[in-house]
Amino acid sequence: MSTPAVLSVRTRTLKEDSALFYHLLEGHEGLVSVSTLEPSKGLPYRDVELLVAPTEFDDLMDLLKDWPFVTVLSVGTPIA
């Protein structure tokens, strides 16, 4: 089985923490591509998909485990 070109890491953060989350990711330029998933009207959180190269996956997961305001929902291949 071949290694995928990119992995999808789906995360959740409170709306009030989302600006900080985006800012911290931008500080790690080139690590991930960030997409906010469908808006969650009336819900207090945002679901965010992070696309990461397999070679950078461990670095990303190390960062996310140190950020208590982010929950990893799933890891897999991106849905086209």
Gaussian input, Z-matrix of N, CA and C with variables (Angstrom, degrees):
# hf/3-21g

backbone

0 1
 N
 C     1     B1
 C     2     B2     1     A1
 N     3     B3     2     A2     1     D1
 C     4     B4     3     A3     2     D2
 C     5     B5     4     A4     3     D3
 N     6     B6     5     A5     4     D4
 C     7     B7     6     A6     5     D5
 C     8     B8     7     A7     6     D6
 N     9     B9     8     A8     7     D7
 C    10    B10     9     A9     8     D8
 C    11    B11    10    A10     9     D9
 N    12    B12    11    A11    10    D10
 C    13    B13    12    A12    11    D11
 C    14    B14    13    A13    12    D12
 N    15    B15    14    A14    13    D13
 C    16    B16    15    A15    14    D14
 C    17    B17    16    A16    15    D15
 N    18    B18    17    A17    16    D16
 C    19    B19    18    A18    17    D17
 C    20    B20    19    A19    18    D18
 N    21    B21    20    A20    19    D19
 C    22    B22    21    A21    20    D20
 C    23    B23    22    A22    21    D21
 N    24    B24    23    A23    22    D22
 C    25    B25    24    A24    23    D23
 C    26    B26    25    A25    24    D24
 N    27    B27    26    A26    25    D25
 C    28    B28    27    A27    26    D26
 C    29    B29    28    A28    27    D27
 N    30    B30    29    A29    28    D28
 C    31    B31    30    A30    29    D29
 C    32    B32    31    A31    30    D30
 N    33    B33    32    A32    31    D31
 C    34    B34    33    A33    32    D32
 C    35    B35    34    A34    33    D33
 N    36    B36    35    A35    34    D34
 C    37    B37    36    A36    35    D35
 C    38    B38    37    A37    36    D36
 N    39    B39    38    A38    37    D37
 C    40    B40    39    A39    38    D38
 C    41    B41    40    A40    39    D39
 N    42    B42    41    A41    40    D40
 C    43    B43    42    A42    41    D41
 C    44    B44    43    A43    42    D42
 N    45    B45    44    A44    43    D43
 C    46    B46    45    A45    44    D44
 C    47    B47    46    A46    45    D45
 N    48    B48    47    A47    46    D46
 C    49    B49    48    A48    47    D47
 C    50    B50    49    A49    48    D48
 N    51    B51    50    A50    49    D49
 C    52    B52    51    A51    50    D50
 C    53    B53    52    A52    51    D51
 N    54    B54    53    A53    52    D52
 C    55    B55    54    A54    53    D53
 C    56    B56    55    A55    54    D54
 N    57    B57    56    A56    55    D55
 C    58    B58    57    A57    56    D56
 C    59    B59    58    A58    57    D57
 N    60    B60    59    A59    58    D58
 C    61    B61    60    A60    59    D59
 C    62    B62    61    A61    60    D60
 N    63    B63    62    A62    61    D61
 C    64    B64    63    A63    62    D62
 C    65    B65    64    A64    63    D63
 N    66    B66    65    A65    64    D64
 C    67    B67    66    A66    65    D65
 C    68    B68    67    A67    66    D66
 N    69    B69    68    A68    67    D67
 C    70    B70    69    A69    68    D68
 C    71    B71    70    A70    69    D69
 N    72    B72    71    A71    70    D70
 C    73    B73    72    A72    71    D71
 C    74    B74    73    A73    72    D72
 N    75    B75    74    A74    73    D73
 C    76    B76    75    A75    74    D74
 C    77    B77    76    A76    75    D75
 N    78    B78    77    A77    76    D76
 C    79    B79    78    A78    77    D77
 C    80    B80    79    A79    78    D78
 N    81    B81    80    A80    79    D79
 C    82    B82    81    A81    80    D80
 C    83    B83    82    A82    81    D81
 N    84    B84    83    A83    82    D82
 C    85    B85    84    A84    83    D83
 C    86    B86    85    A85    84    D84
 N    87    B87    86    A86    85    D85
 C    88    B88    87    A87    86    D86
 C    89    B89    88    A88    87    D87
 N    90    B90    89    A89    88    D88
 C    91    B91    90    A90    89    D89
 C    92    B92    91    A91    90    D90
 N    93    B93    92    A92    91    D91
 C    94    B94    93    A93    92    D92
 C    95    B95    94    A94    93    D93
 N    96    B96    95    A95    94    D94
 C    97    B97    96    A96    95    D95
 C    98    B98    97    A97    96    D96
 N    99    B99    98    A98    97    D97
 C   100   B100    99    A99    98    D98
 C   101   B101   100   A100    99    D99
 N   102   B102   101   A101   100   D100
 C   103   B103   102   A102   101   D101
 C   104   B104   103   A103   102   D102
 N   105   B105   104   A104   103   D103
 C   106   B106   105   A105   104   D104
 C   107   B107   106   A106   105   D105
 N   108   B108   107   A107   106   D106
 C   109   B109   108   A108   107   D107
 C   110   B110   109   A109   108   D108
 N   111   B111   110   A110   109   D109
 C   112   B112   111   A111   110   D110
 C   113   B113   112   A112   111   D111
 N   114   B114   113   A113   112   D112
 C   115   B115   114   A114   113   D113
 C   116   B116   115   A115   114   D114
 N   117   B117   116   A116   115   D115
 C   118   B118   117   A117   116   D116
 C   119   B119   118   A118   117   D117
 N   120   B120   119   A119   118   D118
 C   121   B121   120   A120   119   D119
 C   122   B122   121   A121   120   D120
 N   123   B123   122   A122   121   D121
 C   124   B124   123   A123   122   D122
 C   125   B125   124   A124   123   D123
 N   126   B126   125   A125   124   D124
 C   127   B127   126   A126   125   D125
 C   128   B128   127   A127   126   D126
 N   129   B129   128   A128   127   D127
 C   130   B130   129   A129   128   D128
 C   131   B131   130   A130   129   D129
 N   132   B132   131   A131   130   D130
 C   133   B133   132   A132   131   D131
 C   134   B134   133   A133   132   D132
 N   135   B135   134   A134   133   D133
 C   136   B136   135   A135   134   D134
 C   137   B137   136   A136   135   D135
 N   138   B138   137   A137   136   D136
 C   139   B139   138   A138   137   D137
 C   140   B140   139   A139   138   D138
 N   141   B141   140   A140   139   D139
 C   142   B142   141   A141   140   D140
 C   143   B143   142   A142   141   D141
 N   144   B144   143   A143   142   D142
 C   145   B145   144   A144   143   D143
 C   146   B146   145   A145   144   D144
 N   147   B147   146   A146   145   D145
 C   148   B148   147   A147   146   D146
 C   149   B149   148   A148   147   D147
 N   150   B150   149   A149   148   D148
 C   151   B151   150   A150   149   D149
 C   152   B152   151   A151   150   D150
 N   153   B153   152   A152   151   D151
 C   154   B154   153   A153   152   D152
 C   155   B155   154   A154   153   D153
 N   156   B156   155   A155   154   D154
 C   157   B157   156   A156   155   D155
 C   158   B158   157   A157   156   D156
 N   159   B159   158   A158   157   D157
 C   160   B160   159   A159   158   D158
 C   161   B161   160   A160   159   D159
 N   162   B162   161   A161   160   D160
 C   163   B163   162   A162   161   D161
 C   164   B164   163   A163   162   D162
 N   165   B165   164   A164   163   D163
 C   166   B166   165   A165   164   D164
 C   167   B167   166   A166   165   D165
 N   168   B168   167   A167   166   D166
 C   169   B169   168   A168   167   D167
 C   170   B170   169   A169   168   D168
 N   171   B171   170   A170   169   D169
 C   172   B172   171   A171   170   D170
 C   173   B173   172   A172   171   D171
 N   174   B174   173   A173   172   D172
 C   175   B175   174   A174   173   D173
 C   176   B176   175   A175   174   D174
 N   177   B177   176   A176   175   D175
 C   178   B178   177   A177   176   D176
 C   179   B179   178   A178   177   D177
 N   180   B180   179   A179   178   D178
 C   181   B181   180   A180   179   D179
 C   182   B182   181   A181   180   D180
 N   183   B183   182   A182   181   D181
 C   184   B184   183   A183   182   D182
 C   185   B185   184   A184   183   D183
 N   186   B186   185   A185   184   D184
 C   187   B187   186   A186   185   D185
 C   188   B188   187   A187   186   D186
 N   189   B189   188   A188   187   D187
 C   190   B190   189   A189   188   D188
 C   191   B191   190   A190   189   D189
 N   192   B192   191   A191   190   D190
 C   193   B193   192   A192   191   D191
 C   194   B194   193   A193   192   D192
 N   195   B195   194   A194   193   D193
 C   196   B196   195   A195   194   D194
 C   197   B197   196   A196   195   D195
 N   198   B198   197   A197   196   D196
 C   199   B199   198   A198   197   D197
 C   200   B200   199   A199   198   D198
 N   201   B201   200   A200   199   D199
 C   202   B202   201   A201   200   D200
 C   203   B203   202   A202   201   D201
 N   204   B204   203   A203   202   D202
 C   205   B205   204   A204   203   D203
 C   206   B206   205   A205   204   D204
 N   207   B207   206   A206   205   D205
 C   208   B208   207   A207   206   D206
 C   209   B209   208   A208   207   D207
 N   210   B210   209   A209   208   D208
 C   211   B211   210   A210   209   D209
 C   212   B212   211   A211   210   D210
 N   213   B213   212   A212   211   D211
 C   214   B214   213   A213   212   D212
 C   215   B215   214   A214   213   D213
 N   216   B216   215   A215   214   D214
 C   217   B217   216   A216   215   D215
 C   218   B218   217   A217   216   D216
 N   219   B219   218   A218   217   D217
 C   220   B220   219   A219   218   D218
 C   221   B221   220   A220   219   D219
 N   222   B222   221   A221   220   D220
 C   223   B223   222   A222   221   D221
 C   224   B224   223   A223   222   D222
 N   225   B225   224   A224   223   D223
 C   226   B226   225   A225   224   D224
 C   227   B227   226   A226   225   D225
 N   228   B228   227   A227   226   D226
 C   229   B229   228   A228   227   D227
 C   230   B230   229   A229   228   D228
 N   231   B231   230   A230   229   D229
 C   232   B232   231   A231   230   D230
 C   233   B233   232   A232   231   D231
 N   234   B234   233   A233   232   D232
 C   235   B235   234   A234   233   D233
 C   236   B236   235   A235   234   D234
 N   237   B237   236   A236   235   D235
 C   238   B238   237   A237   236   D236
 C   239   B239   238   A238   237   D237

   B1=1.4532
   B2=1.5277
   B3=1.3193
   B4=1.4566
   B5=1.5291
   B6=1.3101
   B7=1.4526
   B8=1.5228
   B9=1.3416
   B10=1.4625
   B11=1.5284
   B12=1.3221
   B13=1.4666
   B14=1.5244
   B15=1.3197
   B16=1.4620
   B17=1.5309
   B18=1.3204
   B19=1.4593
   B20=1.5278
   B21=1.3116
   B22=1.4562
   B23=1.5264
   B24=1.3173
   B25=1.4604
   B26=1.5279
   B27=1.3162
   B28=1.4672
   B29=1.5185
   B30=1.3269
   B31=1.4580
   B32=1.5157
   B33=1.3182
   B34=1.4704
   B35=1.5187
   B36=1.3160
   B37=1.4546
   B38=1.5230
   B39=1.3014
   B40=1.4588
   B41=1.5198
   B42=1.3339
   B43=1.4621
   B44=1.5278
   B45=1.3207
   B46=1.4687
   B47=1.5311
   B48=1.3358
   B49=1.4658
   B50=1.5277
   B51=1.3289
   B52=1.4651
   B53=1.5301
   B54=1.3238
   B55=1.4665
   B56=1.5302
   B57=1.3210
   B58=1.4671
   B59=1.5273
   B60=1.3136
   B61=1.4653
   B62=1.5321
   B63=1.3365
   B64=1.4665
   B65=1.5303
   B66=1.3210
   B67=1.4599
   B68=1.5282
   B69=1.3154
   B70=1.4691
   B71=1.5241
   B72=1.3281
   B73=1.4690
   B74=1.5207
   B75=1.3349
   B76=1.4673
   B77=1.5205
   B78=1.3304
   B79=1.4560
   B80=1.5144
   B81=1.3061
   B82=1.4668
   B83=1.5280
   B84=1.3107
   B85=1.4593
   B86=1.5260
   B87=1.3129
   B88=1.4619
   B89=1.5143
   B90=1.3364
   B91=1.4677
   B92=1.5215
   B93=1.3298
   B94=1.4656
   B95=1.5192
   B96=1.3199
   B97=1.4528
   B98=1.5233
   B99=1.3139
   B100=1.4622
   B101=1.5251
   B102=1.3327
   B103=1.4654
   B104=1.5195
   B105=1.3212
   B106=1.4622
   B107=1.5158
   B108=1.3140
   B109=1.4607
   B110=1.5274
   B111=1.3028
   B112=1.4708
   B113=1.5225
   B114=1.3233
   B115=1.4682
   B116=1.5221
   B117=1.2992
   B118=1.4617
   B119=1.5254
   B120=1.3388
   B121=1.4618
   B122=1.5193
   B123=1.3051
   B124=1.4515
   B125=1.5188
   B126=1.3177
   B127=1.4555
   B128=1.5263
   B129=1.3229
   B130=1.4664
   B131=1.5281
   B132=1.3311
   B133=1.4574
   B134=1.5246
   B135=1.3264
   B136=1.4686
   B137=1.5163
   B138=1.3255
   B139=1.4529
   B140=1.5207
   B141=1.3121
   B142=1.4582
   B143=1.5227
   B144=1.3358
   B145=1.4570
   B146=1.5225
   B147=1.3173
   B148=1.4600
   B149=1.5159
   B150=1.3251
   B151=1.4569
   B152=1.5186
   B153=1.3196
   B154=1.4603
   B155=1.5269
   B156=1.3221
   B157=1.4612
   B158=1.5256
   B159=1.3366
   B160=1.4648
   B161=1.5272
   B162=1.3246
   B163=1.4700
   B164=1.5260
   B165=1.3400
   B166=1.4697
   B167=1.5261
   B168=1.3261
   B169=1.4669
   B170=1.5264
   B171=1.3211
   B172=1.4726
   B173=1.5227
   B174=1.3388
   B175=1.4676
   B176=1.5233
   B177=1.3200
   B178=1.4610
   B179=1.5192
   B180=1.3076
   B181=1.4631
   B182=1.5331
   B183=1.3329
   B184=1.4712
   B185=1.5249
   B186=1.3280
   B187=1.4637
   B188=1.5215
   B189=1.3176
   B190=1.4644
   B191=1.5230
   B192=1.3221
   B193=1.4718
   B194=1.5264
   B195=1.3406
   B196=1.4670
   B197=1.5201
   B198=1.3364
   B199=1.4538
   B200=1.5362
   B201=1.3247
   B202=1.4705
   B203=1.5184
   B204=1.3269
   B205=1.4666
   B206=1.5253
   B207=1.3330
   B208=1.4640
   B209=1.5273
   B210=1.3263
   B211=1.4564
   B212=1.5294
   B213=1.3247
   B214=1.4574
   B215=1.5244
   B216=1.3335
   B217=1.4565
   B218=1.5281
   B219=1.3448
   B220=1.4511
   B221=1.5203
   B222=1.3241
   B223=1.4646
   B224=1.5149
   B225=1.3210
   B226=1.4507
   B227=1.5166
   B228=1.3108
   B229=1.4578
   B230=1.5256
   B231=1.3288
   B232=1.4700
   B233=1.5244
   B234=1.3044
   B235=1.4598
   B236=1.5165
   B237=1.3157
   B238=1.4705
   B239=1.5089
   A1=108.35
   A2=117.00
   A3=120.73
   A4=110.95
   A5=114.97
   A6=121.43
   A7=109.08
   A8=118.00
   A9=119.35
   A10=110.79
   A11=116.21
   A12=121.03
   A13=111.41
   A14=116.13
   A15=120.49
   A16=108.77
   A17=115.66
   A18=121.77
   A19=108.98
   A20=115.56
   A21=122.32
   A22=108.45
   A23=115.72
   A24=121.36
   A25=106.02
   A26=116.06
   A27=120.44
   A28=108.37
   A29=113.82
   A30=120.38
   A31=110.36
   A32=115.19
   A33=121.83
   A34=107.94
   A35=115.43
   A36=121.72
   A37=108.88
   A38=116.64
   A39=119.71
   A40=109.12
   A41=116.34
   A42=120.36
   A43=110.72
   A44=116.66
   A45=120.33
   A46=112.21
   A47=117.77
   A48=122.27
   A49=112.73
   A50=117.19
   A51=119.15
   A52=112.82
   A53=118.69
   A54=119.93
   A55=110.67
   A56=116.66
   A57=120.53
   A58=110.65
   A59=116.83
   A60=121.98
   A61=110.22
   A62=116.62
   A63=120.49
   A64=110.71
   A65=116.89
   A66=121.45
   A67=110.95
   A68=117.39
   A69=120.39
   A70=111.33
   A71=117.18
   A72=119.77
   A73=111.05
   A74=116.84
   A75=120.34
   A76=110.83
   A77=117.12
   A78=121.46
   A79=112.73
   A80=116.67
   A81=122.52
   A82=107.44
   A83=115.00
   A84=123.36
   A85=112.30
   A86=114.89
   A87=120.77
   A88=114.67
   A89=117.34
   A90=119.69
   A91=111.51
   A92=116.65
   A93=121.09
   A94=110.83
   A95=114.35
   A96=122.58
   A97=105.66
   A98=117.47
   A99=122.43
   A100=110.40
   A101=116.38
   A102=122.13
   A103=108.97
   A104=115.93
   A105=119.56
   A106=107.09
   A107=116.80
   A108=121.13
   A109=109.04
   A110=116.14
   A111=120.27
   A112=110.73
   A113=115.30
   A114=119.10
   A115=111.35
   A116=114.33
   A117=120.22
   A118=108.41
   A119=115.33
   A120=120.86
   A121=110.93
   A122=114.46
   A123=120.22
   A124=114.75
   A125=117.02
   A126=119.75
   A127=109.34
   A128=117.74
   A129=120.08
   A130=114.74
   A131=118.49
   A132=120.17
   A133=111.76
   A134=114.23
   A135=122.67
   A136=107.88
   A137=115.62
   A138=121.66
   A139=107.60
   A140=116.27
   A141=122.38
   A142=108.76
   A143=116.06
   A144=120.99
   A145=108.69
   A146=115.40
   A147=122.40
   A148=107.72
   A149=117.37
   A150=121.88
   A151=107.31
   A152=116.28
   A153=121.33
   A154=110.02
   A155=116.01
   A156=120.58
   A157=108.50
   A158=118.13
   A159=120.40
   A160=113.16
   A161=117.54
   A162=120.76
   A163=112.31
   A164=117.57
   A165=122.60
   A166=112.64
   A167=116.95
   A168=121.55
   A169=112.21
   A170=117.81
   A171=120.18
   A172=111.73
   A173=116.90
   A174=120.15
   A175=110.78
   A176=116.56
   A177=120.40
   A178=111.00
   A179=117.29
   A180=120.33
   A181=111.30
   A182=117.36
   A183=120.46
   A184=110.67
   A185=116.85
   A186=120.00
   A187=111.29
   A188=116.40
   A189=120.50
   A190=112.16
   A191=117.57
   A192=118.80
   A193=111.50
   A194=117.04
   A195=120.80
   A196=112.95
   A197=117.29
   A198=121.58
   A199=108.78
   A200=118.00
   A201=120.75
   A202=114.44
   A203=117.91
   A204=120.96
   A205=112.28
   A206=117.19
   A207=122.23
   A208=109.56
   A209=116.17
   A210=121.95
   A211=108.06
   A212=116.43
   A213=120.90
   A214=107.51
   A215=116.43
   A216=121.90
   A217=112.08
   A218=116.60
   A219=119.86
   A220=110.58
   A221=114.69
   A222=122.82
   A223=107.04
   A224=116.70
   A225=119.71
   A226=110.80
   A227=114.70
   A228=119.54
   A229=108.39
   A230=116.59
   A231=119.53
   A232=111.57
   A233=115.20
   A234=120.80
   A235=106.94
   A236=115.67
   A237=120.45
   A238=111.63
   D1=134.28
   D2=-177.28
   D3=-85.18
   D4=155.45
   D5=177.75
   D6=-77.61
   D7=132.47
   D8=179.02
   D9=-65.95
   D10=152.18
   D11=179.99
   D12=-70.38
   D13=-26.66
   D14=-178.88
   D15=-150.07
   D16=148.46
   D17=176.47
   D18=-113.21
   D19=149.71
   D20=177.20
   D21=-105.96
   D22=125.45
   D23=174.62
   D24=-116.52
   D25=113.18
   D26=179.54
   D27=-94.34
   D28=130.42
   D29=-175.74
   D30=-128.26
   D31=167.16
   D32=176.59
   D33=-136.74
   D34=136.60
   D35=175.36
   D36=-142.31
   D37=152.14
   D38=176.08
   D39=-63.93
   D40=145.80
   D41=-179.93
   D42=-54.97
   D43=-38.24
   D44=-178.61
   D45=-66.84
   D46=-19.59
   D47=179.24
   D48=-101.47
   D49=-4.06
   D50=-172.21
   D51=-66.49
   D52=-37.46
   D53=179.06
   D54=-63.02
   D55=-42.26
   D56=176.60
   D57=-61.97
   D58=-43.65
   D59=179.88
   D60=-58.81
   D61=-50.12
   D62=179.68
   D63=-61.52
   D64=-42.26
   D65=-178.89
   D66=-62.81
   D67=-44.99
   D68=179.22
   D69=-63.66
   D70=-39.42
   D71=177.66
   D72=-65.09
   D73=-40.19
   D74=178.52
   D75=-61.91
   D76=-30.46
   D77=178.22
   D78=-66.63
   D79=-18.27
   D80=176.95
   D81=-106.73
   D82=59.14
   D83=-173.47
   D84=-49.75
   D85=130.66
   D86=177.00
   D87=85.36
   D88=-4.39
   D89=-178.80
   D90=-73.54
   D91=-44.50
   D92=-175.99
   D93=-140.97
   D94=162.25
   D95=166.27
   D96=-106.56
   D97=132.27
   D98=-172.32
   D99=-110.57
   D100=133.17
   D101=174.29
   D102=-136.11
   D103=127.38
   D104=172.75
   D105=-79.53
   D106=128.41
   D107=-179.74
   D108=-77.59
   D109=177.88
   D110=-175.44
   D111=-43.42
   D112=132.78
   D113=-178.94
   D114=-56.86
   D115=141.89
   D116=-179.63
   D117=-103.33
   D118=83.06
   D119=-177.97
   D120=-59.32
   D121=129.62
   D122=176.61
   D123=77.53
   D124=-6.54
   D125=178.93
   D126=-98.38
   D127=149.96
   D128=-173.66
   D129=-83.70
   D130=10.92
   D131=-175.87
   D132=-132.95
   D133=166.46
   D134=172.64
   D135=-121.49
   D136=138.85
   D137=172.11
   D138=-98.66
   D139=130.14
   D140=-173.70
   D141=-128.41
   D142=131.68
   D143=176.10
   D144=-99.73
   D145=129.58
   D146=176.60
   D147=-110.77
   D148=123.41
   D149=176.18
   D150=-100.11
   D151=125.89
   D152=-173.48
   D153=-137.45
   D154=143.69
   D155=174.92
   D156=-69.86
   D157=143.58
   D158=179.53
   D159=-54.09
   D160=-31.85
   D161=-179.83
   D162=-70.06
   D163=-18.99
   D164=-179.70
   D165=-104.85
   D166=-1.61
   D167=-173.96
   D168=-58.39
   D169=-48.05
   D170=-178.10
   D171=-62.06
   D172=-39.11
   D173=177.43
   D174=-62.12
   D175=-43.56
   D176=178.63
   D177=-62.07
   D178=-46.96
   D179=-178.06
   D180=-64.22
   D181=-34.59
   D182=175.48
   D183=-62.34
   D184=-41.16
   D185=177.19
   D186=-64.68
   D187=-48.61
   D188=-175.29
   D189=-62.51
   D190=-34.79
   D191=-179.12
   D192=-69.35
   D193=-20.86
   D194=178.79
   D195=-89.93
   D196=-6.02
   D197=-178.94
   D198=-106.23
   D199=99.14
   D200=-174.21
   D201=-67.71
   D202=-11.83
   D203=-178.30
   D204=-90.56
   D205=6.52
   D206=179.98
   D207=-122.46
   D208=134.44
   D209=174.66
   D210=-115.54
   D211=130.58
   D212=174.78
   D213=-83.73
   D214=121.89
   D215=-179.31
   D216=-90.31
   D217=-41.86
   D218=-178.65
   D219=-162.40
   D220=159.53
   D221=175.60
   D222=-132.40
   D223=134.01
   D224=179.84
   D225=-176.71
   D226=-159.23
   D227=175.84
   D228=-92.75
   D229=147.30
   D230=-178.37
   D231=-63.08
   D232=147.71
   D233=174.82
   D234=-89.27
   D235=125.54
   D236=-176.76
   D237=-71.50

